[in-house]
Amino acid sequence: AARIVTSGVFDKLLKKRYAGYDRGIGAKIEKGQATFAQLEKWVMEAGEPKPKSGKQEKCEIILQQYL
């Protein structure tokens, strides 16, 4: 477990996966500052968000390398 943590491999994957929460409406959501009206307006202007893979299989393979 210590090797996984010190390698930072999962930290990098998580940071990339949730990068959208570092700015704009995502940052407001994360801080609890976004209202439903703001979210509705954002979706109406930007359109439905496209699903993005969490790369679960990649994470499982990386984890298996440490076991």
All heavy atoms as a GROMACS GRO file, in nm:
protein
  528
    1ALA      N    1   0.083  -0.120   0.000
    1ALA     CA    2   0.000   0.000   0.000
    1ALA      C    3   0.087   0.126   0.000
    1ALA      O    4   0.056   0.222  -0.069
    1ALA     CB    5  -0.094  -0.002   0.120
    2ALA      N    6   0.196   0.122   0.075
    2ALA     CA    7   0.284   0.239   0.082
    2ALA      C    8   0.345   0.269  -0.055
    2ALA      O    9   0.358   0.386  -0.093
    2ALA     CB   10   0.392   0.216   0.186
    3ARG      N   11   0.382   0.164  -0.129
    3ARG     CA   12   0.440   0.185  -0.262
    3ARG      C   13   0.339   0.251  -0.356
    3ARG      O   14   0.376   0.335  -0.439
    3ARG     CB   15   0.490   0.054  -0.321
    3ARG     CG   16   0.619   0.005  -0.260
    3ARG     CD   17   0.681  -0.114  -0.332
    3ARG     NE   18   0.583  -0.218  -0.362
    3ARG     CZ   19   0.570  -0.277  -0.481
    3ARG    NH1   20   0.648  -0.244  -0.580
    3ARG    NH2   21   0.481  -0.372  -0.500
    4ILE      N   22   0.214   0.210  -0.346
    4ILE     CA   23   0.110   0.270  -0.431
    4ILE      C   24   0.096   0.418  -0.400
    4ILE      O   25   0.092   0.502  -0.490
    4ILE     CB   26  -0.025   0.198  -0.412
    4ILE    CG1   27  -0.018   0.055  -0.464
    4ILE    CG2   28  -0.137   0.274  -0.482
    4ILE    CD1   29  -0.139  -0.028  -0.431
    5VAL      N   30   0.091   0.450  -0.271
    5VAL     CA   31   0.073   0.589  -0.230
    5VAL      C   32   0.193   0.674  -0.271
    5VAL      O   33   0.177   0.783  -0.328
    5VAL     CB   34   0.048   0.598  -0.078
    5VAL    CG1   35   0.049   0.743  -0.031
    5VAL    CG2   36  -0.083   0.532  -0.042
    6THR      N   37   0.313   0.625  -0.244
    6THR     CA   38   0.432   0.705  -0.274
    6THR      C   39   0.457   0.719  -0.424
    6THR      O   40   0.517   0.817  -0.467
    6THR     CB   41   0.558   0.647  -0.205
    6THR    OG1   42   0.575   0.512  -0.246
    6THR    CG2   43   0.548   0.656  -0.055
    7SER      N   44   0.412   0.623  -0.503
    7SER     CA   45   0.430   0.633  -0.648
    7SER      C   46   0.347   0.746  -0.707
    7SER      O   47   0.382   0.804  -0.809
    7SER     CB   48   0.395   0.502  -0.717
    7SER     OG   49   0.254   0.484  -0.723
    8GLY      N   50   0.233   0.776  -0.645
    8GLY     CA   51   0.146   0.882  -0.693
    8GLY      C   52   0.068   0.847  -0.818
    8GLY      O   53   0.000   0.933  -0.876
    9VAL      N   54   0.074   0.722  -0.861
    9VAL     CA   55   0.009   0.682  -0.987
    9VAL      C   56  -0.143   0.706  -0.981
    9VAL      O   57  -0.201   0.757  -1.078
    9VAL     CB   58   0.043   0.537  -1.025
    9VAL    CG1   59  -0.015   0.436  -0.930
    9VAL    CG2   60  -0.002   0.508  -1.167
   10PHE      N   61  -0.206   0.673  -0.871
   10PHE     CA   62  -0.351   0.692  -0.863
   10PHE      C   63  -0.386   0.839  -0.842
   10PHE      O   64  -0.489   0.886  -0.890
   10PHE     CB   65  -0.412   0.604  -0.754
   10PHE     CG   66  -0.422   0.460  -0.796
   10PHE    CD1   67  -0.341   0.363  -0.738
   10PHE    CD2   68  -0.509   0.419  -0.895
   10PHE    CE1   69  -0.348   0.230  -0.779
   10PHE    CE2   70  -0.517   0.287  -0.936
   10PHE     CZ   71  -0.435   0.193  -0.877
   11ASP      N   72  -0.299   0.914  -0.774
   11ASP     CA   73  -0.322   1.057  -0.760
   11ASP      C   74  -0.328   1.124  -0.896
   11ASP      O   75  -0.414   1.209  -0.922
   11ASP     CB   76  -0.212   1.122  -0.675
   11ASP     CG   77  -0.219   1.083  -0.529
   11ASP    OD1   78  -0.330   1.048  -0.481
   11ASP    OD2   79  -0.114   1.089  -0.462
   12LYS      N   80  -0.236   1.085  -0.986
   12LYS     CA   81  -0.232   1.143  -1.120
   12LYS      C   82  -0.358   1.107  -1.199
   12LYS      O   83  -0.415   1.192  -1.268
   12LYS     CB   84  -0.107   1.095  -1.194
   12LYS     CG   85   0.021   1.150  -1.138
   12LYS     CD   86   0.142   1.088  -1.205
   12LYS     CE   87   0.269   1.122  -1.130
   12LYS     NZ   88   0.384   1.045  -1.177
   13LEU      N   89  -0.400   0.981  -1.190
   13LEU     CA   90  -0.520   0.938  -1.261
   13LEU      C   91  -0.643   1.013  -1.212
   13LEU      O   92  -0.727   1.056  -1.292
   13LEU     CB   93  -0.539   0.787  -1.246
   13LEU     CG   94  -0.441   0.698  -1.322
   13LEU    CD1   95  -0.458   0.552  -1.280
   13LEU    CD2   96  -0.460   0.712  -1.471
   14LEU      N   97  -0.655   1.028  -1.079
   14LEU     CA   98  -0.770   1.098  -1.022
   14LEU      C   99  -0.770   1.246  -1.060
   14LEU      O  100  -0.874   1.303  -1.092
   14LEU     CB  101  -0.773   1.082  -0.871
   14LEU     CG  102  -0.815   0.946  -0.820
   14LEU    CD1  103  -0.793   0.934  -0.670
   14LEU    CD2  104  -0.960   0.918  -0.854
   15LYS      N  105  -0.653   1.308  -1.055
   15LYS     CA  106  -0.643   1.450  -1.091
   15LYS      C  107  -0.687   1.471  -1.236
   15LYS      O  108  -0.762   1.564  -1.265
   15LYS     CB  109  -0.502   1.501  -1.070
   15LYS     CG  110  -0.487   1.648  -1.094
   15LYS     CD  111  -0.354   1.699  -1.043
   15LYS     CE  112  -0.337   1.846  -1.065
   15LYS     NZ  113  -0.419   1.931  -0.982
   16LYS      N  114  -0.643   1.383  -1.325
   16LYS     CA  115  -0.681   1.394  -1.465
   16LYS      C  116  -0.831   1.370  -1.483
   16LYS      O  117  -0.899   1.441  -1.556
   16LYS     CB  118  -0.600   1.295  -1.549
   16LYS     CG  119  -0.624   1.308  -1.697
   16LYS     CD  120  -0.535   1.214  -1.775
   16LYS     CE  121  -0.562   1.224  -1.924
   16LYS     NZ  122  -0.482   1.130  -2.002
   17ARG      N  123  -0.883   1.268  -1.414
   17ARG     CA  124  -1.024   1.230  -1.428
   17ARG      C  125  -1.118   1.343  -1.385
   17ARG      O  126  -1.221   1.368  -1.445
   17ARG     CB  127  -1.052   1.104  -1.344
   17ARG     CG  128  -1.197   1.066  -1.330
   17ARG     CD  129  -1.249   1.006  -1.460
   17ARG     NE  130  -1.377   0.944  -1.440
   17ARG     CZ  131  -1.493   0.995  -1.484
   17ARG    NH1  132  -1.495   1.107  -1.551
   17ARG    NH2  133  -1.605   0.933  -1.464
   18TYR      N  134  -1.082   1.412  -1.277
   18TYR     CA  135  -1.169   1.514  -1.221
   18TYR      C  136  -1.116   1.656  -1.243
   18TYR      O  137  -1.151   1.748  -1.169
   18TYR     CB  138  -1.192   1.487  -1.072
   18TYR     CG  139  -1.266   1.357  -1.050
   18TYR    CD1  140  -1.201   1.242  -1.007
   18TYR    CD2  141  -1.402   1.348  -1.079
   18TYR    CE1  142  -1.269   1.122  -0.991
   18TYR    CE2  143  -1.470   1.229  -1.063
   18TYR     CZ  144  -1.403   1.118  -1.020
   18TYR     OH  145  -1.470   0.999  -1.004
   19ALA      N  146  -1.036   1.676  -1.347
   19ALA     CA  147  -0.979   1.807  -1.377
   19ALA      C  148  -1.086   1.914  -1.399
   19ALA      O  149  -1.065   2.031  -1.369
   19ALA     CB  150  -0.888   1.798  -1.499
   20GLY      N  151  -1.202   1.874  -1.447
   20GLY     CA  152  -1.310   1.970  -1.472
   20GLY      C  153  -1.365   2.035  -1.346
   20GLY      O  154  -1.432   2.136  -1.352
   21TYR      N  155  -1.331   1.979  -1.232
   21TYR     CA  156  -1.377   2.036  -1.106
   21TYR      C  157  -1.279   2.138  -1.049
   21TYR      O  158  -1.297   2.190  -0.941
   21TYR     CB  159  -1.405   1.926  -1.003
   21TYR     CG  160  -1.531   1.850  -1.034
   21TYR    CD1  161  -1.528   1.733  -1.109
   21TYR    CD2  162  -1.654   1.897  -0.992
   21TYR    CE1  163  -1.644   1.665  -1.140
   21TYR    CE2  164  -1.771   1.830  -1.022
   21TYR     CZ  165  -1.764   1.714  -1.096
   21TYR     OH  166  -1.880   1.647  -1.128
   22ASP      N  167  -1.174   2.168  -1.123
   22ASP     CA  168  -1.075   2.266  -1.079
   22ASP      C  169  -1.107   2.407  -1.128
   22ASP      O  170  -1.043   2.503  -1.088
   22ASP     CB  171  -0.935   2.227  -1.130
   22ASP     CG  172  -0.882   2.101  -1.065
   22ASP    OD1  173  -0.930   2.066  -0.955
   22ASP    OD2  174  -0.793   2.036  -1.124
   23ARG      N  175  -1.206   2.419  -1.216
   23ARG     CA  176  -1.237   2.550  -1.274
   23ARG      C  177  -1.386   2.558  -1.310
   23ARG      O  178  -1.454   2.457  -1.314
   23ARG     CB  179  -1.151   2.574  -1.398
   23ARG     CG  180  -1.176   2.473  -1.507
   23ARG     CD  181  -1.070   2.481  -1.618
   23ARG     NE  182  -1.090   2.380  -1.720
   23ARG     CZ  183  -1.064   2.249  -1.706
   23ARG    NH1  184  -1.017   2.203  -1.592
   23ARG    NH2  185  -1.086   2.165  -1.805
   24GLY      N  186  -1.430   2.678  -1.337
   24GLY     CA  187  -1.566   2.700  -1.385
   24GLY      C  188  -1.675   2.644  -1.296
   24GLY      O  189  -1.665   2.648  -1.173
   25ILE      N  190  -1.778   2.590  -1.358
   25ILE     CA  191  -1.894   2.539  -1.285
   25ILE      C  192  -1.854   2.421  -1.196
   25ILE      O  193  -1.908   2.402  -1.088
   25ILE     CB  194  -2.011   2.502  -1.379
   25ILE    CG1  195  -2.142   2.481  -1.302
   25ILE    CG2  196  -1.979   2.379  -1.462
   25ILE    CD1  197  -2.203   2.606  -1.247
   26GLY      N  198  -1.756   2.343  -1.240
   26GLY     CA  199  -1.709   2.230  -1.160
   26GLY      C  200  -1.652   2.274  -1.027
   26GLY      O  201  -1.677   2.211  -0.924
   27ALA      N  202  -1.576   2.382  -1.026
   27ALA     CA  203  -1.520   2.435  -0.901
   27ALA      C  204  -1.631   2.484  -0.810
   27ALA      O  205  -1.626   2.463  -0.688
   27ALA     CB  206  -1.421   2.547  -0.931
   28LYS      N  207  -1.734   2.547  -0.868
   28LYS     CA  208  -1.846   2.593  -0.787
   28LYS      C  209  -1.921   2.475  -0.725
   28LYS      O  210  -1.964   2.481  -0.610
   28LYS     CB  211  -1.943   2.678  -0.871
   28LYS     CG  212  -1.891   2.814  -0.903
   28LYS     CD  213  -1.996   2.895  -0.979
   28LYS     CE  214  -1.945   3.033  -1.010
   28LYS     NZ  215  -2.045   3.116  -1.075
   29ILE      N  216  -1.938   2.367  -0.802
   29ILE     CA  217  -2.004   2.247  -0.750
   29ILE      C  218  -1.924   2.191  -0.634
   29ILE      O  219  -1.978   2.161  -0.527
   29ILE     CB  220  -2.019   2.140  -0.861
   29ILE    CG1  221  -2.117   2.187  -0.968
   29ILE    CG2  222  -2.062   2.006  -0.801
   29ILE    CD1  223  -2.117   2.100  -1.094
   30GLU      N  224  -1.794   2.179  -0.652
   30GLU     CA  225  -1.708   2.121  -0.550
   30GLU      C  226  -1.708   2.204  -0.421
   30GLU      O  227  -1.701   2.149  -0.311
   30GLU     CB  228  -1.565   2.108  -0.603
   30GLU     CG  229  -1.480   2.015  -0.521
   30GLU     CD  230  -1.351   1.982  -0.591
   30GLU    OE1  231  -1.276   2.075  -0.628
   30GLU    OE2  232  -1.324   1.862  -0.608
   31LYS      N  233  -1.719   2.335  -0.434
   31LYS     CA  234  -1.720   2.423  -0.317
   31LYS      C  235  -1.859   2.437  -0.256
   31LYS      O  236  -1.876   2.504  -0.155
   31LYS     CB  237  -1.668   2.561  -0.355
   31LYS     CG  238  -1.522   2.562  -0.392
   31LYS     CD  239  -1.479   2.699  -0.439
   31LYS     CE  240  -1.336   2.697  -0.490
   31LYS     NZ  241  -1.298   2.825  -0.551
   32GLY      N  242  -1.960   2.376  -0.320
   32GLY     CA  243  -2.097   2.387  -0.269
   32GLY      C  244  -2.160   2.521  -0.299
   32GLY      O  245  -2.254   2.562  -0.232
   33GLN      N  246  -2.109   2.590  -0.400
   33GLN     CA  247  -2.157   2.724  -0.431
   33GLN      C  248  -2.250   2.730  -0.552
   33GLN      O  249  -2.302   2.835  -0.585
   33GLN     CB  250  -2.038   2.817  -0.457
   33GLN     CG  251  -1.948   2.833  -0.337
   33GLN     CD  252  -1.820   2.909  -0.370
   33GLN    OE1  253  -1.782   2.922  -0.486
   33GLN    NE2  254  -1.754   2.958  -0.267
   34ALA      N  255  -2.270   2.618  -0.619
   34ALA     CA  256  -2.355   2.616  -0.739
   34ALA      C  257  -2.500   2.591  -0.702
   34ALA      O  258  -2.530   2.500  -0.625
   34ALA     CB  259  -2.307   2.510  -0.836
   35THR      N  260  -2.588   2.673  -0.754
   35THR     CA  261  -2.730   2.652  -0.731
   35THR      C  262  -2.787   2.568  -0.844
   35THR      O  263  -2.725   2.554  -0.951
   35THR     CB  264  -2.805   2.787  -0.729
   35THR    OG1  265  -2.797   2.846  -0.861
   35THR    CG2  266  -2.747   2.882  -0.625
   36PHE      N  267  -2.906   2.512  -0.821
   36PHE     CA  268  -2.970   2.434  -0.927
   36PHE      C  269  -2.999   2.522  -1.048
   36PHE      O  270  -2.987   2.478  -1.162
   36PHE     CB  271  -3.099   2.369  -0.878
   36PHE     CG  272  -3.075   2.248  -0.794
   36PHE    CD1  273  -3.113   2.245  -0.662
   36PHE    CD2  274  -3.012   2.135  -0.846
   36PHE    CE1  275  -3.090   2.133  -0.583
   36PHE    CE2  276  -2.988   2.023  -0.769
   36PHE     CZ  277  -3.028   2.022  -0.637
   37ALA      N  278  -3.032   2.648  -1.026
   37ALA     CA  279  -3.058   2.739  -1.138
   37ALA      C  280  -2.932   2.760  -1.221
   37ALA      O  281  -2.937   2.761  -1.345
   37ALA     CB  282  -3.109   2.873  -1.086
   38GLN      N  283  -2.816   2.775  -1.156
   38GLN     CA  284  -2.690   2.790  -1.227
   38GLN      C  285  -2.656   2.664  -1.305
   38GLN      O  286  -2.609   2.671  -1.419
   38GLN     CB  287  -2.575   2.822  -1.131
   38GLN     CG  288  -2.583   2.960  -1.071
   38GLN     CD  289  -2.481   2.977  -0.960
   38GLN    OE1  290  -2.454   2.886  -0.882
   38GLN    NE2  291  -2.424   3.097  -0.953
   39LEU      N  292  -2.679   2.549  -1.244
   39LEU     CA  293  -2.651   2.422  -1.311
   39LEU      C  294  -2.741   2.403  -1.432
   39LEU      O  295  -2.696   2.359  -1.538
   39LEU     CB  296  -2.667   2.306  -1.213
   39LEU     CG  297  -2.568   2.303  -1.097
   39LEU    CD1  298  -2.606   2.194  -0.998
   39LEU    CD2  299  -2.427   2.284  -1.147
   40GLU      N  300  -2.869   2.438  -1.416
   40GLU     CA  301  -2.962   2.427  -1.528
   40GLU      C  302  -2.918   2.517  -1.642
   40GLU      O  303  -2.915   2.475  -1.759
   40GLU     CB  304  -3.103   2.464  -1.483
   40GLU     CG  305  -3.204   2.458  -1.597
   40GLU     CD  306  -3.341   2.506  -1.555
   40GLU    OE1  307  -3.352   2.596  -1.470
   40GLU    OE2  308  -3.439   2.451  -1.610
   41LYS      N  309  -2.881   2.640  -1.610
   41LYS     CA  310  -2.837   2.735  -1.712
   41LYS      C  311  -2.712   2.682  -1.783
   41LYS      O  312  -2.702   2.688  -1.906
   41LYS     CB  313  -2.807   2.871  -1.649
   41LYS     CG  314  -2.763   2.974  -1.748
   41LYS     CD  315  -2.735   3.108  -1.682
   41LYS     CE  316  -2.688   3.206  -1.789
   41LYS     NZ  317  -2.619   3.320  -1.735
   42TRP      N  318  -2.618   2.627  -1.707
   42TRP     CA  319  -2.495   2.573  -1.765
   42TRP      C  320  -2.526   2.460  -1.863
   42TRP      O  321  -2.472   2.456  -1.973
   42TRP     CB  322  -2.400   2.527  -1.655
   42TRP     CG  323  -2.269   2.479  -1.709
   42TRP    CD1  324  -2.160   2.555  -1.737
   42TRP    CD2  325  -2.235   2.346  -1.744
   42TRP    NE1  326  -2.060   2.477  -1.788
   42TRP    CE2  327  -2.103   2.347  -1.793
   42TRP    CE3  328  -2.302   2.224  -1.739
   42TRP    CZ2  329  -2.038   2.233  -1.836
   42TRP    CZ3  330  -2.236   2.110  -1.782
   42TRP    CH2  331  -2.106   2.115  -1.830
   43VAL      N  332  -2.612   2.368  -1.822
   43VAL     CA  333  -2.647   2.255  -1.908
   43VAL      C  334  -2.720   2.303  -2.033
   43VAL      O  335  -2.694   2.254  -2.143
   43VAL     CB  336  -2.732   2.150  -1.832
   43VAL    CG1  337  -2.787   2.045  -1.927
   43VAL    CG2  338  -2.649   2.084  -1.724
   44MET      N  339  -2.808   2.400  -2.017
   44MET     CA  340  -2.882   2.452  -2.133
   44MET      C  341  -2.786   2.518  -2.234
   44MET      O  342  -2.806   2.508  -2.353
   44MET     CB  343  -2.989   2.551  -2.089
   44MET     CG  344  -3.098   2.488  -2.002
   44MET     SD  345  -3.185   2.353  -2.083
   44MET     CE  346  -3.295   2.444  -2.186
   45GLU      N  347  -2.683   2.585  -2.184
   45GLU     CA  348  -2.587   2.652  -2.272
   45GLU      C  349  -2.482   2.556  -2.328
   45GLU      O  350  -2.447   2.563  -2.445
   45GLU     CB  351  -2.518   2.766  -2.197
   45GLU     CG  352  -2.611   2.881  -2.164
   45GLU     CD  353  -2.546   2.987  -2.077
   45GLU    OE1  354  -2.429   2.971  -2.036
   45GLU    OE2  355  -2.614   3.086  -2.046
   46ALA      N  356  -2.431   2.468  -2.244
   46ALA     CA  357  -2.321   2.380  -2.284
   46ALA      C  358  -2.368   2.247  -2.341
   46ALA      O  359  -2.291   2.178  -2.406
   46ALA     CB  360  -2.230   2.354  -2.163
   47GLY      N  361  -2.493   2.212  -2.315
   47GLY     CA  362  -2.543   2.083  -2.358
   47GLY      C  363  -2.512   1.976  -2.255
   47GLY      O  364  -2.437   1.998  -2.160
   48GLU      N  365  -2.569   1.860  -2.276
   48GLU     CA  366  -2.546   1.749  -2.184
   48GLU      C  367  -2.399   1.712  -2.182
   48GLU      O  368  -2.336   1.701  -2.287
   48GLU     CB  369  -2.628   1.627  -2.227
   48GLU     CG  370  -2.775   1.638  -2.200
   48GLU     CD  371  -2.810   1.617  -2.055
   48GLU    OE1  372  -2.741   1.541  -1.985
   48GLU    OE2  373  -2.908   1.679  -2.011
   49PRO      N  374  -2.343   1.690  -2.063
   49PRO     CA  375  -2.203   1.645  -2.058
   49PRO      C  376  -2.190   1.507  -2.121
   49PRO      O  377  -2.278   1.422  -2.108
   49PRO     CB  378  -2.173   1.638  -1.908
   49PRO     CG  379  -2.285   1.707  -1.839
   49PRO     CD  380  -2.401   1.709  -1.932
   50LYS      N  381  -2.080   1.486  -2.190
   50LYS     CA  382  -2.055   1.356  -2.252
   50LYS      C  383  -1.993   1.262  -2.149
   50LYS      O  384  -1.905   1.303  -2.074
   50LYS     CB  385  -1.963   1.373  -2.371
   50LYS     CG  386  -2.030   1.452  -2.484
   50LYS     CD  387  -1.944   1.457  -2.606
   50LYS     CE  388  -2.010   1.522  -2.723
   50LYS     NZ  389  -2.078   1.645  -2.703
   51PRO      N  390  -2.041   1.138  -2.144
   51PRO     CA  391  -1.982   1.043  -2.050
   51PRO      C  392  -1.832   1.026  -2.076
   51PRO      O  393  -1.788   1.030  -2.190
   51PRO     CB  394  -2.055   0.912  -2.079
   51PRO     CG  395  -2.179   0.951  -2.153
   51PRO     CD  396  -2.147   1.078  -2.224
   52LYS      N  397  -1.758   1.012  -1.967
   52LYS     CA  398  -1.613   0.995  -1.978
   52LYS      C  399  -1.573   0.872  -1.899
   52LYS      O  400  -1.617   0.853  -1.786
   52LYS     CB  401  -1.544   1.120  -1.922
   52LYS     CG  402  -1.396   1.124  -1.941
   52LYS     CD  403  -1.341   1.257  -1.894
   52LYS     CE  404  -1.192   1.261  -1.915
   52LYS     NZ  405  -1.136   1.388  -1.868
   53SER      N  406  -1.490   0.792  -1.959
   53SER     CA  407  -1.447   0.668  -1.894
   53SER      C  408  -1.368   0.697  -1.768
   53SER      O  409  -1.285   0.787  -1.764
   53SER     CB  410  -1.359   0.586  -1.989
   53SER     OG  411  -1.303   0.476  -1.921
   54GLY      N  412  -1.395   0.618  -1.664
   54GLY     CA  413  -1.318   0.626  -1.541
   54GLY      C  414  -1.193   0.541  -1.548
   54GLY      O  415  -1.113   0.539  -1.456
   55LYS      N  416  -1.177   0.470  -1.660
   55LYS     CA  417  -1.062   0.383  -1.684
   55LYS      C  418  -1.044   0.281  -1.571
   55LYS      O  419  -0.933   0.257  -1.524
   55LYS     CB  420  -0.937   0.466  -1.705
   55LYS     CG  421  -0.951   0.564  -1.822
   55LYS     CD  422  -0.819   0.625  -1.859
   55LYS     CE  423  -0.830   0.734  -1.959
   55LYS     NZ  424  -0.874   0.709  -2.088
   56GLN      N  425  -1.155   0.220  -1.531
   56GLN     CA  426  -1.152   0.123  -1.423
   56GLN      C  427  -1.057   0.008  -1.453
   56GLN      O  428  -0.981  -0.034  -1.365
   56GLN     CB  429  -1.292   0.068  -1.397
   56GLN     CG  430  -1.294  -0.037  -1.287
   56GLN     CD  431  -1.433  -0.091  -1.261
   56GLN    OE1  432  -1.531  -0.029  -1.296
   56GLN    NE2  433  -1.440  -0.206  -1.198
   57GLU      N  434  -1.061  -0.043  -1.576
   57GLU     CA  435  -0.976  -0.156  -1.610
   57GLU      C  436  -0.829  -0.119  -1.596
   57GLU      O  437  -0.748  -0.198  -1.547
   57GLU     CB  438  -1.004  -0.206  -1.752
   57GLU     CG  439  -1.142  -0.268  -1.769
   57GLU     CD  440  -1.251  -0.166  -1.794
   57GLU    OE1  441  -1.220  -0.044  -1.813
   57GLU    OE2  442  -1.368  -0.204  -1.795
   58LYS      N  443  -0.792   0.001  -1.640
   58LYS     CA  444  -0.654   0.047  -1.626
   58LYS      C  445  -0.613   0.053  -1.480
   58LYS      O  446  -0.504   0.010  -1.443
   58LYS     CB  447  -0.638   0.185  -1.692
   58LYS     CG  448  -0.498   0.239  -1.685
   58LYS     CD  449  -0.488   0.373  -1.756
   58LYS     CE  450  -0.345   0.424  -1.755
   58LYS     NZ  451  -0.330   0.547  -1.832
   59CYS      N  452  -0.702   0.104  -1.395
   59CYS     CA  453  -0.674   0.112  -1.252
   59CYS      C  454  -0.656  -0.027  -1.192
   59CYS      O  455  -0.567  -0.049  -1.108
   59CYS     CB  456  -0.786   0.187  -1.179
   59CYS     SG  457  -0.794   0.361  -1.220
   60GLU      N  458  -0.739  -0.120  -1.234
   60GLU     CA  459  -0.729  -0.257  -1.183
   60GLU      C  460  -0.596  -0.321  -1.223
   60GLU      O  461  -0.532  -0.389  -1.142
   60GLU     CB  462  -0.845  -0.342  -1.233
   60GLU     CG  463  -0.978  -0.304  -1.171
   60GLU     CD  464  -1.096  -0.375  -1.234
   60GLU    OE1  465  -1.078  -0.455  -1.328
   60GLU    OE2  466  -1.209  -0.352  -1.188
   61ILE      N  467  -0.552  -0.297  -1.346
   61ILE     CA  468  -0.425  -0.353  -1.394
   61ILE      C  469  -0.308  -0.294  -1.315
   61ILE      O  470  -0.217  -0.365  -1.273
   61ILE     CB  471  -0.408  -0.329  -1.545
   61ILE    CG1  472  -0.508  -0.416  -1.622
   61ILE    CG2  473  -0.265  -0.359  -1.590
   61ILE    CD1  474  -0.521  -0.381  -1.769
   62ILE      N  475  -0.312  -0.163  -1.294
   62ILE     CA  476  -0.206  -0.098  -1.217
   62ILE      C  477  -0.203  -0.155  -1.075
   62ILE      O  478  -0.096  -0.186  -1.022
   62ILE     CB  479  -0.225   0.055  -1.215
   62ILE    CG1  480  -0.200   0.112  -1.355
   62ILE    CG2  481  -0.132   0.120  -1.114
   62ILE    CD1  482  -0.241   0.258  -1.371
   63LEU      N  483  -0.318  -0.168  -1.014
   63LEU     CA  484  -0.325  -0.223  -0.878
   63LEU      C  485  -0.267  -0.364  -0.872
   63LEU      O  486  -0.189  -0.396  -0.782
   63LEU     CB  487  -0.470  -0.223  -0.828
   63LEU     CG  488  -0.491  -0.280  -0.687
   63LEU    CD1  489  -0.416  -0.198  -0.583
   63LEU    CD2  490  -0.639  -0.285  -0.654
   64GLN      N  491  -0.300  -0.446  -0.971
   64GLN     CA  492  -0.249  -0.583  -0.974
   64GLN      C  493  -0.096  -0.586  -0.984
   64GLN      O  494  -0.033  -0.678  -0.932
   64GLN     CB  495  -0.311  -0.660  -1.092
   64GLN     CG  496  -0.455  -0.696  -1.073
   64GLN     CD  497  -0.476  -0.787  -0.953
   64GLN    OE1  498  -0.400  -0.879  -0.928
   64GLN    NE2  499  -0.582  -0.761  -0.878
   65GLN      N  500  -0.037  -0.488  -1.046
   65GLN     CA  501   0.109  -0.482  -1.057
   65GLN      C  502   0.175  -0.463  -0.920
   65GLN      O  503   0.290  -0.501  -0.901
   65GLN     CB  504   0.152  -0.370  -1.152
   65GLN     CG  505   0.114  -0.396  -1.296
   65GLN     CD  506   0.143  -0.278  -1.386
   65GLN    OE1  507   0.172  -0.168  -1.340
   65GLN    NE2  508   0.134  -0.299  -1.516
   66TYR      N  509   0.102  -0.403  -0.828
   66TYR     CA  510   0.156  -0.379  -0.694
   66TYR      C  511   0.130  -0.494  -0.598
   66TYR      O  512   0.188  -0.498  -0.491
   66TYR     CB  513   0.098  -0.250  -0.635
   66TYR     CG  514   0.159  -0.125  -0.696
   66TYR    CD1  515   0.100  -0.063  -0.804
   66TYR    CD2  516   0.274  -0.070  -0.643
   66TYR    CE1  517   0.156   0.051  -0.860
   66TYR    CE2  518   0.331   0.044  -0.698
   66TYR     CZ  519   0.271   0.104  -0.806
   66TYR     OH  520   0.326   0.217  -0.861
   67LEU      N  521   0.044  -0.587  -0.636
   67LEU     CA  522   0.011  -0.698  -0.546
   67LEU      C  523   0.104  -0.815  -0.564
   67LEU      O  524   0.170  -0.838  -0.654
   67LEU     CB  525  -0.133  -0.742  -0.569
   67LEU     CG  526  -0.238  -0.636  -0.540
   67LEU    CD1  527  -0.378  -0.691  -0.568
   67LEU    CD2  528  -0.230  -0.587  -0.396
   0.00000   0.00000   0.00000
